[in-house]
């Protein structure tokens, strides 16, 4: 693990990153990528050694109270 350097999570935010995230999951996940229902955060698992690189991807479903403005009056 030390040879990977720091491992961080990067929230996928812009359109190009979302497209890349979808492509990676579609290409490498055994079920490919199907757009799920509901709000979610997408992340890249990143390493910074020897240069920034994507090690993996994951998605976390958001709970209703985590979605800005959904439950506020």
C-alpha positions in Angstrom: 0.0 0.0 0.0 2.8 2.4 0.7 3.8 2.4 -3.0 0.4 3.9 -3.8 1.0 7.0 -1.7 -2.0 8.8 -0.2 -5.4 7.3 -1.0 -8.2 9.8 -1.1 -11.8 10.1 -2.2 -12.7 12.7 -4.8 -16.4 13.6 -5.2 -17.3 13.5 -8.9 -18.9 16.9 -9.6 -18.5 18.1 -13.2 -20.0 16.7 -16.4 -16.7 15.3 -17.7 -16.0 13.5 -14.5 -19.6 12.0 -14.4 -19.2 10.8 -17.9 -15.8 9.2 -17.0 -17.2 7.6 -13.9 -20.2 6.2 -15.8 -17.8 4.8 -18.5 -15.5 3.2 -15.9 -18.4 1.5 -14.1 -20.0 0.4 -17.4 -16.7 -1.0 -18.6 -15.4 -2.7 -15.5 -18.4 -3.6 -13.3 -19.7 -7.1 -13.9 -23.3 -5.8 -14.1 -22.2 -2.7 -16.1 -23.8 0.6 -15.3 -27.5 1.1 -15.1 -28.7 4.5 -13.9 -30.3 3.9 -10.5 -33.3 5.8 -9.1 -32.6 8.4 -6.4 -30.0 10.9 -5.5 -26.4 9.6 -5.0 -22.9 10.8 -4.6 -20.3 9.4 -6.9 -16.6 9.2 -6.0 -13.3 8.3 -7.5 -10.8 6.5 -5.2 -7.5 8.3 -6.0 -3.8 7.7 -5.5 -1.3 10.5 -5.8 1.8 8.4 -6.4 3.7 8.5 -8.7 1.1 10.8 -10.2 -2.6 11.3 -9.6 -4.6 8.3 -10.8 -8.0 6.7 -10.4 -7.9 3.4 -8.5 -11.6 2.8 -8.4 -15.1 4.2 -8.3 -18.0 4.0 -5.9 -21.5 5.4 -5.4 -23.3 6.2 -2.2 -27.0 6.7 -2.0 -28.1 9.9 -0.3 -30.6 9.8 2.6 -33.5 12.3 2.3 -32.1 14.5 5.0 -28.8 14.8 3.1 -30.3 16.2 0.0 -30.1 20.1 0.1 -33.6 21.7 0.2 -35.6 18.5 0.1 -36.9 18.5 3.6 -36.5 22.2 4.5 -39.7 24.3 4.6 
